[in-house]
C-alpha cells in the first residue's frame, strides 16, 4: 500500500496562491491553482503564483486539477500552469464559465481540457478518486473536495461558511459531509482565515438590510464596490434597488463580464427593468441610480481607483454620491484602499465602510463553524490551511482544546510533504521545489529578487547613469566620463564630487586594465555606488555604459 503525500505548493501560512498536491504511487491530483496579490514592496508586480516546478517535472503523473470555486486565489494560477501541464481541469459549470475567458487569453481553446462535474459526482483519478461536496461560500457552486486514498479520505473544506439562509438557497450538504466522516477522513485540511473570530459568522442575507438602509436614504447616486466574483452580493443590490426604485449599472470589465455570464446561466436573477447600461445613467435622476464597481482592493487600474483620481473616462464621481465599501481588505492592500477612500471623500463622496447594520459579511467560517466542520468530518489528522501562521496557531490550539492529541495536529508550510502511511503521519520539510513566482505587467512569470531590489532602489533613491568612452585597442579614455541622474536627491554638489572621484579612479587604471571593458564598467559602478552611499546615505541604482571607440 503506497504512502500518501499531501504537499501544499501555496496557501498555507499565507493568504492566497492556494495549490495542493495529493500524491499516491504514480498518481497526482491537484486541488486548486490560485494566485496571491503582491505586497507594496513588490514594485511593478501584478500577481504572485506558486512555483510549479514540481508539477511540470511530474506532468505525466498529474491526473487532473480539481477546482473548489472560482475565486482568483484558487484559479488565477491556471493560465500559467496549463501551458506546461496538459491535464483535465475539473470544475462546476459556473466555475468553468468564469475562468474560460482567462484561460483562452493564454492558450488556444482546443488545447484546454475542461471537465464539468456536479456536487456528488465521483471522478476517478488513477488510484485515487475525488468527490466534490456542495458547501456555502461567497460565490456560487463552491465545493469541498473528498480525495479517496488507500489510507482514507483527504478532505479539503475549500473556503467555506455554514450559511443556513444563502442568497441562492443552495445549502451546504451537511448530511454528505457527515457520511464521509463516518466513512473515514484520515486528514482534514481546513480553512482557518476567521478562526480568531468567536461564534458564528452572519449569513450573507444579513447584508440586505444594510443595503436597504443606504439605497433608501442616500440623496444621490449610490456606488457599491465589492469583488467582481461576489455574485450573491450583486444579486442583493439588484433586489434592493428594485425595491427602492433605483436602476443599476455596472462598471469594470471583469464585473460586467461576470454579470453577463451569471445572468445567462441563471446564477443572477435581475428584476425586470433594473439593469441599465452605463451610457443610460444620464436618462435618470441621481436618486434613482445605483452603480456596481470594481476596485474594492485599491487595484491601480480598477474603475473605482481611476474614478477617485478623476481619470476614468466612462464615469466621474459627483459631490453627493455615496459609496458602500462592501468588502474586507486583503492583507497588504490596506494602504491603497485608504488612499482611494480619502480621495473619494475629497471629491464630496460619502463613503460608508463600517455600519452597525452589516454592509459586508465574510465568506469564511468563524470559530464555531470550524468546530462544527471538525465534528462532522471527525478526521484522524488535522492541518489548517488558507491562513497565516497566526491563524494556524489559533486553529491548532482550538483542535487541542477539542481533544485532538498534539501528534495528530500539524502546522504545514509551503513545500512540506505530510506523509501518511498505515500507522503514522510525518512532515518532511522542504520536500519539493516551492516558493513565489512574480508576474509583472509583461505577463511573463519570473521577476527576480534582483529586479525587485533594483526597482526598490530606483523608486526610493533614483538612478545614476555613467557613460564612459574608451579606445579599447589603445587602452585609453576618450574624453571625460559623463554622469547623469534621475530621481536622485542628495546633498548639493555630491554628483560633481562623485565625478572627480570617478576621474581619479579611472586615471589609476593601466592600459591593459582599460582594455578590459567589464573591468572598467565594474570599477566605475563600484566607485560611484560607494561614494554616494558614504556621502549621502543613499543607494541609487548605478548603471555604467561603455562606448567603445
Steps between C-alpha positions, in 0.01 A plus 500: 500500500656829386564792730287807438681832477312828542716789379384863505671704230320809630222605734635399842652757732370763258184636339484414131663283230317192622632188330540157660635174363364163615731221388457124519729263310528622143194725522466869585185705543517876550246691705470862381753713317485854628686827519574757768512876481836677532604691809591867469873433481452285187525798268349446155380150587140418408455154647686228689464132405642179648818344371365223274836330446397178673180466295680578174771243577229241577242604241453144371372398845244780542151347460310824536465842663186529714366849565300571817366839387566789263677751723833624364699363792382153391497526118726792403810284453342274237604711197862466612494125571288353221736595213755270668278226645242352263234350727125531558365784715191390695254760624131586508335653195491839671869492593599399147289785361692754709849367429467405133566850364815541711634166383428570135698825527810290573452190285278375213161362604572174315787430741279529809342195660222641718292232670177590675383331820200533727512473877476132587678373190791265559789559261761228461856632506738208459519310828303775676156651452361845573148584618387864507248591772293819496582760765408866545745783442486850347485368144262244346585134452777472757591140578698316764721230352514147641805322357478124561837339555621160623521642852164677513349827383710814475233768544544858379237735643572766236411853612172456683243612752184333624237740363149374567330782305720528188398745230472224239319266750757224430596363840816321606457125467559441869355149476759393243788654695387302805481180293855554377607549861353163590666343195837616628676835458869443559595867457300824516650803328284782629452868419629699798471865390244599766602261778569798728137616471284338769148373437325464164542724200190689386314379193551673167131592527588733789641744245159560345382726782822702495464555126135592543586766760744672264313467172176630653653805671798615290417831326699431184660214313609195699816319393592162646840340465563133563689215338394437141438138600266581791192398307273468803580858607417632155176301497394675820582843356269434206222377727523796740536747213176370352330547839626857538438612142859513381658384175835320514797530265829313531849632425823304483575248227514192723183591688308564180621170352406306813153652511439412135611140561298463821186648349531268198547192721229600747732561798381861521132578465469871425156658552357613168598852402758541777825452310608781271811578298750757621413737217137498619580662836434843350136405441420480873527735799782422740274378781375223272843357424732236646836399356699180557874550460825313527788634710426375852869417554641827369622341176673782305321440168157421645200717420457634855865598546500682168175676595657608829781661298260659250661305217224253410357607168176303529383639836589776746425538870250774591463690825206335675584146387511222759738206479440176689831325561367144513816295536777403739854619427743230396810529720746733331235701313395724789713799398369507143142463623520787749662727243211429263241567771668827600503622141129423472424700815691795353274485194190530717408131501371352827677166550338242726760243604359405839143470619303362794281323245736285291597618153747213470532155650785257465479187290722314745399294802525639852629290787178311582452411134854366485424287805186373329706396195738311727209323669336410168811360334661349814845488339790302641749773406440874474689778319373858456552665161393828338638705785808676628718350777289677764187331364670162493609545862152592623339220298738238637438619854127472436547141377706414808227647723249274322700193601729441202843381619799708403651235267185506282495878445740639239629843402593480133718733296516534122723227358453262793376146437262356757560127452218267603550126542323216682612600847622858505530838334816708481608827342797492263628858482570672166408182316459656156595826324270776620479875538346804341522591132439866421315614188515865389319700232680308227309188602825303507558310827833518674571854624813439708598629841781693328247677276284583803804635681590721202143627477501573871827693474377700200168578670665611822838647402489554124743395229847619397628427148872513427618514138866433417662511157793259456754438229526129573786430260725766657369460853417872534211710622343722234396822667347528844227267631145634515281458807122549480237441766122462514296488820815549708493764773820522702705774666593793279805428287519127570475409130778746412726354768410147389617599150837604640537176697410301188757683287768432760403133518507452123832685473653245732428217255778383269471448124434126526232561762332762279485246217278281723152647448341285773766612748447868420122467525521320834755741649308810393172368637660408832680836535178699454288265710735505798563875487132593479408257775770644729427866429122493467392178677309410185511192276393609151518253213829566320528404134824534306497508120827452309530647150779324312675731255 
